């Protein structure tokens, strides 16, 4: 089986951390709506990932929440005590996370060597048995136990904020 370089880098970290996962292939997906069609056999809480920036462009956030929830950016702006939030450009996403649109994933944090991106996690995810994310390639979804996902986040070392959405 041939894996993309982006995918191989994720597997290298998961192997290093001894984190098991289940891999599911599917056609390329660019939105949650497109992905939901292919998630019927993927166990766990399915997540959406939003890569945001503040108005000045000097702070970046990876917001992770269940697909069943909506992110109220005005409310989140107040909670994070920042100026206006908006979606970051593809160039910023590439520079900070090494990702392209449609492949936004917490696994991109392995490319954030300077730990510039703040992770904003929905509180509800702590109750999930498993979670699913792209391994930096939008033709694959990985399912892993939530506690192992937390170990991955600890390894990355980015600041984490828990938030109710």
C-alpha positions in Angstrom: 0.0 0.0 0.0 1.3 3.5 -0.9 0.9 6.3 1.5 1.4 10.0 0.9 4.4 11.7 2.6 1.9 13.6 4.9 0.3 10.4 5.9 3.6 8.6 6.6 4.7 11.4 8.9 1.6 10.9 11.0 2.1 7.2 11.2 5.7 7.7 12.2 4.6 9.8 15.2 1.7 7.4 16.2 4.1 4.4 16.0 6.7 6.3 18.1 3.9 6.9 20.7 2.6 3.3 20.4 -0.9 4.6 19.5 -3.1 2.1 17.7 -5.6 3.3 15.1 -7.9 2.0 12.5 -7.5 3.3 9.0 -10.4 3.9 6.6 -9.9 4.9 2.9 -12.5 7.0 1.0 -12.6 9.4 -1.9 -11.2 12.9 -1.3 -13.5 14.9 0.8 -13.3 18.7 1.4 -16.3 19.3 3.7 -17.9 17.6 6.7 -21.0 17.0 4.5 -18.9 15.1 1.9 -17.1 13.1 4.6 -20.3 12.1 6.5 -21.3 9.8 3.5 -18.1 7.8 4.1 -18.1 7.7 7.9 -20.8 5.0 8.4 -18.1 2.4 9.2 -15.8 4.6 11.0 -16.2 4.2 14.8 -16.1 7.1 17.2 -17.1 10.7 17.4 -16.6 12.4 14.1 -15.0 15.9 14.3 -14.8 19.0 12.4 -11.6 21.1 12.5 -11.5 24.8 11.9 -8.3 26.7 11.4 -8.8 30.3 12.5 -6.8 33.4 13.0 -7.3 36.6 14.9 -7.8 40.0 13.1 -4.1 40.9 13.4 -3.0 37.5 12.1 -0.6 37.0 15.0 -2.6 34.2 16.7 -3.9 31.0 15.2 -6.4 28.5 16.5 -7.3 24.9 15.6 -10.8 24.4 16.8 -12.0 20.8 17.2 -15.6 19.9 17.9 -18.1 17.2 17.1 -19.7 17.5 13.7 -23.1 17.8 15.5 -22.1 21.2 16.9 -21.7 24.7 15.4 -18.9 27.0 16.2 -20.2 30.5 17.1 -17.1 32.6 16.2 -18.4 35.7 17.9 -18.9 33.8 21.2 -15.5 32.1 20.7 -13.9 35.5 20.2 -15.2 36.7 23.5 -14.2 33.4 25.3 -10.7 33.6 24.0 -10.5 37.3 24.6 -9.2 38.1 21.2 -10.2 40.5 18.4 -12.3 39.1 15.6 -11.7 35.5 14.4 -11.9 34.5 10.8 -10.7 31.5 8.8 -7.0 31.4 8.1 -5.8 31.4 4.5 -4.5 28.3 2.8 -1.0 29.9 2.9 -1.1 30.2 6.7 -2.5 26.7 7.0 0.4 25.4 4.8 3.0 27.5 6.7 1.9 26.6 10.2 0.4 23.1 9.9 1.7 21.8 6.6 -1.8 21.2 5.4 -4.0 22.0 2.4 -7.7 23.0 2.6 -9.9 19.9 3.0 -7.2 18.1 5.1 -7.3 20.2 8.3 -6.6 17.9 11.1 -5.0 18.0 14.6 -2.3 15.7 13.0 -1.0 18.8 11.3 0.3 19.9 14.7 3.3 17.7 14.1 4.4 20.3 11.6 3.9 23.2 14.0 7.5 23.0 15.4 7.3 26.5 17.1 3.9 25.5 18.7 2.2 28.7 17.4 -1.2 27.2 17.0 -3.5 27.0 20.1 -5.8 24.0 20.1 -9.4 24.7 21.2 -11.2 21.4 22.0 -14.9 21.0 22.8 -15.4 19.7 26.3 -17.8 17.0 25.0 -14.9 15.3 23.2 -13.5 14.2 26.6 -16.5 11.8 26.9 -15.8 10.2 23.5 -14.6 6.6 23.4 -12.9 7.3 20.0 -12.4 10.2 17.6 -11.7 10.3 13.9 -9.5 12.6 11.9 -7.7 12.8 8.5 -4.0 11.8 8.7 -3.2 15.1 6.9 -4.6 13.5 3.7 -8.3 13.9 2.9 -8.6 10.4 1.3 -8.2 8.7 4.7 -9.8 8.8 8.2 -8.1 7.4 11.2 -10.1 6.3 14.3 -8.3 6.2 17.6 -9.2 6.1 21.3 -9.7 9.5 22.7 -7.2 9.0 25.5 -4.6 8.1 22.9 -5.5 11.3 21.0 -4.8 13.2 24.3 -1.4 11.6 24.4 -0.8 12.7 20.8 -1.7 16.3 21.8 0.6 16.2 24.8 3.4 15.0 22.5 2.8 18.0 20.2 3.0 20.4 23.1 0.6 23.0 21.8 -1.5 25.0 24.3 -4.9 23.5 24.7 -8.1 25.3 25.7 -11.3 23.4 26.5 -14.4 25.1 25.4 -18.2 24.5 25.4 -19.8 25.0 22.0 
